[in-house]
Amino acid sequence: MSETYYTLGVWRVKPEHEADFIETWKALGLIFSQLPNPPTGKGALIQSLSEPPLFYSFGAWPSLEAVQAMRENPQAQGGINRLRELCTEAIPGSFRLVAET
């Protein structure tokens, strides 16, 4: 199995800012799509049904170097910072796929 890398973010959005967060996340996706090594496939944003301010976002990247380049890109960081401003908690991370069923 070839290495597959993902970014995953845990976002706790400020009350009454859920719609703004969703639109800002979509705008970040457009920024990501213009990177030299963009994510592979589509990113996903999911919202908790039992706790609506809680969101998770994730997407696959072609390489760990592509993830690192995104994290160093000023436009991408600006988009991520706009998301953070709408949150009380924001935890981004990088992961690798280790198993599938």
N, C-alpha and C positions, 0 to 999 in steps of 0.2 A: 504494500500500500504506500503510495507516495504521501509525503507530508502535506497536510492541509492545515491552514491556520485560520483562526477566527478572532474577531474582536467581539467582546461581549460587554455591555454596559448595564449597570443597575442604576436606575434613576428614580428618586423620590421627588415628585414634582410639588411645588408650592400649591396650596389650595387655590382653586379657581383658575389655574394656569395650564390645565391639561390640553386644551385646544391649541394654545400658543406653543406648547411643547411639541405637539404632533407636527405642526406646520414648520417649526424650526428644525426638527429632525429630518423632515422631507428636504428642506433646503440644504442640510448637511449632506444628504445623499447626492444631491446635484454637485456639490463641491467634490465629494469623493469620486464621482463618475468622471471628473475632469483631471484627476491625478494621472501621472505617467503610468502607474501600475495600479489601476482601480480594483475595487473588490470584484470577485468573480460571482456572477449570479446576482440575485437581489438581496438586499438587506431586509431585516424584519424588525418591526417594533411591535411588542406585545404589551398589553395592559392587563393588570390584575382585575378580575371580576369582583373579587371580594374586597379589594383595597385599591380603588381607582387611581390614586396618586402614584402607584407603584408601576413602573414600566421596566421592561428589559429590551435591549436592542442587541442584535447580533448579525454577523455577516462573515462570509468566507473571503479570504484574500489569497492571491496567487503565491505569496511567499512571506516569510518572516521579514525580509528586507522591505517588502512593500508596506507592511504594517509600520515598521520603523520609519520609513520615509513619510508616511502619512502623519505620524506623530511629530515629525519635524517640519511639516509643511505649514507655513503661516496662515494660509486660508483655511485649511482643515482645523488648525488649532483655534482660529477665530470662531468657526462654526461650533466647535465643541464647547468653547467658552460661553457662547450664547445659550447653549443648552444648559450649562451649569448654572447660569444666572437665573434660570427658571426653576431650579431645584433646591431642596434643602439637603439633599444627599446625592452625590454622583460618584460612582465607582466604575471606571473603565478598566478593562483588562484584555490581555492577549492570551490566547489558548491554542493548543494543537489537538487535532483529532487523534485519539488513541485506540478507539474501537467503534465498530458499527454493527448493527444487527440487521 
